[in-house]
Amino acid sequence: MRPEPVDSCEVLVLVDNVSDLLSTVPQGVTGEVANVVAAGASELAGRCLCCAQWGLSLLITLRRGETRRTVLFDAGPEAYGILRNAERLGVDFGAIDEAVFSHGHWDHVGGMTAALERIRSANGGVPVPVHVNEGMFVRRAMRLPAGELPMERVPTPDDLEAAGGRAVIGEGPSLLADGMAFLSGPIPRVTPYEKGLPGQVAQQADGSWEPDPWIMDERWLAVEVKGLGAIVFSACSHPGIVNVLKDARERLAPSALHGVMGGFHLSGTAWEAIIPETVADMAGFGLKAIVPGHCTGWRAVHKLVERFGDAVVVPSAVGRRHRFAS
């Protein structure tokens, strides 16, 4: 099962941790100011710009001949960010064909029901498929010295359907967007140093909390661009970005991996310790585009630029548009 190659893939960053108006960007990337002006902003002012939030949401538009499909990959932590930013960037919610939960954490899907309501309002009430799996809906918490700190619950399938979605529950892998996008299944954990999210626990039927570090519900999305290769989208990389890339290379063979975009989860004490191994192993994939965002962290971004150069590494920022085409 492999996606059909597309002529182009355009990615609009709706939610990310960073706002960066001034840094120069390479050909194929447009910055936030250019994008809000194109959407109708008439002056430079705070009310005209996007807001940065801890979380991620990517709007991925694929074109193959006359066919165009748009996939919403995650929706950030809550309604305010995704709706505000989408308005300023001129997003046509009615053009969104499908949505994806990358995994069951609030910072990625807390804004999904608001987005679905806006899509339903814009498309005349047509239910939008939302791709999920059963493992995303477990109650989770972080174990702290003082006890468990629960995470906000993610929207349930019933919540999604009430908001205008149609929950598509499956373990994967599967094809989306008329065969133009590939959604992974469970990601094999094969590296010795990528150990998930230590300290996370999941609530059991009797109310007790048990260790849940592996986050087996996380999925990656990929598209293949003619003349370039595969672009892999990894929202948070709790399985480890190297494990994600290894799985993508195997699943998408013989296509080469051209790029990777998303959160690489290399910030925080446990994960900053594995930056050297991660960067060294990423060199084995021959990537031509690396777009780190969300939970990657500045230390890892610094090391990625140091190893691969700023012609390859373009840190993500809210409001940017990335275009991949040969």
Number of C-alpha atoms within 10 A of each C-alpha: 10 20 21 18 21 23 19 20 23 19 21 25 26 34 36 29 20 18 19 16 15 9 7 11 15 13 9 11 17 17 21 24 21 15 19 24 17 13 15 12 18 10 12 11 8 8 11 19 24 24 21 21 21 16 29 28 29 26 21 23 20 24 18 16 9 6 11 17 19 22 22 24 29 28 32 28 25 21 16 13 22 29 21 17 22 22 17 23 28 15 16 13 21 17 15 23 22 20 28 24 24 28 26 27 25 19 24 26 27 23 24 31 23 19 27 29 19 18 24 20 14 15 16 9 14 15 21 22 22 25 23 25 22 13 15 21 17 17 19 25 22 20 18 10 7 6 9 16 14 15 15 15 17 25 20 17 20 11 15 21 19 14 21 23 27 21 21 15 13 13 17 15 17 17 19 23 19 12 15 22 24 25 22 21 19 18 22 13 19 15 15 6 14 21 17 20 20 14 14 22 24 22 16 12 7 6 9 9 18 15 16 18 17 18 22 19 22 26 28 27 22 25 28 29 25 17 12 19 23 24 25 24 25 27 30 28 29 28 28 28 25 24 19 26 24 21 19 23 17 11 15 19 11 10 17 18 25 20 23 23 23 27 26 28 26 27 20 12 8 14 23 17 13 17 20 12 13 23 20 12 15 18 12 11 15 11 19 16 19 26 21 26 29 28 23 26 19 15 13 23 23 13 14 26 17 12 15 17 13 15 13 17 24 22 23 25 24 28 31 26 23 22 17 22 17 10
